[in-house]
């Protein structure tokens, strides 16, 4: 197992064990990103996560690319997170998180993506 996979597995196990023992956890946007997004987009958001392979029909978006992320409105990002890739004509491999994350968590995650790219969007 690679170190990225081991780190991700350990983080997931730790997070799940906390949830089981303490009830609901107020996760930060970065924690949500690392838990839900990093498998494909990478821990640092470069699109190089452990599940990103050459066999995928579309490469995961590099969230650190200001040039690419500036093309997206905040609404585009929120819709992609909420309804998944197919809802915005993007990868069918990106699942919807609208029933997993609250609206405020999704808004905070959008803000975290803007932080990663150091951009505002159109």
MOKA-V732683 format. One record per residue. N is the residue number from 1. RES is the residue in one letter. NEAR is the number of other C-alpha atoms within 8 Angstrom. Layout:
# MOKA-V732683
n: <N/N>
res: <RES/RES>
near: <NEAR/NEAR>
This chain:
# MOKA-V732683
n: <1/2/3/4/5/6/7/8/9/10/11/12/13/14/15/16/17/18/19/20/21/22/23/24/25/26/27/28/29/30/31/32/33/34/35/36/37/38/39/40/41/42/43/44/45/46/47/48/49/50/51/52/53/54/55/56/57/58/59/60/61/62/63/64/65/66/67/68/69/70/71/72/73/74/75/76/77/78/79/80/81/82/83/84/85/86/87/88/89/90/91/92/93/94/95/96/97/98/99/100/101/102/103/104/105/106/107/108/109/110/111/112/113/114/115/116/117/118/119/120/121/122>
res: <X/X/X/X/X/X/X/X/X/X/X/X/X/X/X/X/X/X/X/X/X/X/X/X/X/X/X/X/X/X/X/X/X/X/X/X/X/X/X/X/X/X/X/X/X/X/X/X/X/X/X/X/X/X/X/X/X/X/X/X/X/X/X/X/X/X/X/X/X/X/X/X/X/X/X/X/X/X/X/X/X/X/X/X/X/X/X/X/X/X/X/X/X/X/X/X/X/X/X/X/X/X/X/X/X/X/X/X/X/X/X/X/X/X/X/X/X/X/X/X/X/X>
near: <4/5/6/7/9/9/8/11/8/8/9/9/8/8/8/8/8/10/10/7/6/7/7/5/7/4/6/7/10/8/8/11/10/12/11/7/10/14/14/12/17/14/9/8/12/13/13/12/12/11/7/13/7/5/4/7/5/5/9/9/7/11/14/12/9/10/6/9/13/11/8/11/9/9/7/9/10/11/11/12/12/11/12/14/15/10/9/9/6/7/9/8/5/8/8/11/10/11/7/5/8/8/7/6/10/13/9/9/12/11/8/10/10/12/8/10/11/8/9/6/10/7>
